[in-house]
Amino acid sequence: MNNLRKLRESKGIKTQKQLAGILGVSHQSVQKWESGERTPRPAMMQKIQDLFGVPKEEIFLQHSATLCSLKERR
């Protein structure tokens, strides 16, 4: 699970289908992103970041341990 659903709902976008319409993708794509099954391509990631006004790390990283492991790799 990631933060995409929380961000979507906080913006008043109630359904995956609504978000899909805004982004120009299928609702199945949004469902896969929200479930963590897939991540968006870079261009779509940028559209999502612009829509919600937060960096991709806040949208798609699942928990702080993941963030820590990413910092350790640098």
C-alpha positions in Angstrom: 0.0 0.0 0.0 1.2 3.5 -0.7 -0.1 7.1 -0.2 -1.8 7.5 -3.5 -5.2 6.6 -2.3 -5.0 9.0 0.7 -3.8 11.8 -1.5 -6.6 11.1 -4.0 -9.2 11.2 -1.4 -7.8 14.3 0.3 -8.1 16.1 -3.0 -11.8 15.1 -3.1 -11.2 12.6 -5.9 -13.5 9.9 -4.6 -12.9 7.1 -7.1 -10.0 5.5 -9.0 -12.1 6.1 -12.2 -12.2 9.8 -11.5 -8.4 10.0 -11.0 -8.0 7.9 -14.2 -10.0 10.4 -16.1 -8.0 13.3 -14.8 -4.7 11.6 -15.8 -5.9 10.1 -19.0 -5.3 6.4 -18.0 -7.5 3.4 -17.3 -8.9 2.9 -13.8 -7.1 -0.4 -13.8 -3.8 1.5 -14.0 -4.8 3.6 -11.0 -5.8 0.4 -9.1 -2.4 -1.2 -9.8 -0.6 1.9 -8.6 -2.7 2.2 -5.4 -2.2 -1.5 -4.6 1.6 -1.3 -5.2 1.4 -3.9 -8.0 2.9 -1.4 -10.4 4.4 2.1 -10.5 3.7 4.8 -13.1 6.1 5.6 -15.9 8.3 8.7 -15.4 6.1 11.1 -17.4 2.9 9.9 -15.6 4.8 10.1 -12.3 5.4 13.8 -13.0 1.8 14.4 -13.8 0.8 12.8 -10.5 3.4 14.8 -8.6 2.1 18.0 -10.2 -1.5 17.1 -9.4 -0.9 16.4 -5.7 2.0 18.8 -5.2 4.2 16.3 -3.4 7.4 14.4 -4.4 7.1 10.9 -5.7 8.7 9.5 -2.5 5.8 10.7 -0.5 3.3 9.1 -2.9 4.9 5.8 -3.7 7.2 4.7 -0.9 5.4 2.3 1.3 7.1 3.1 4.7 10.0 4.8 6.2 12.2 1.7 6.2 12.1 1.8 2.4 13.2 5.4 2.5 16.0 4.6 4.8 17.2 1.7 2.6 17.2 4.1 -0.4 19.3 6.6 1.5 21.8 3.9 2.5 22.3 2.9 -1.1 23.5 6.4 -2.1 
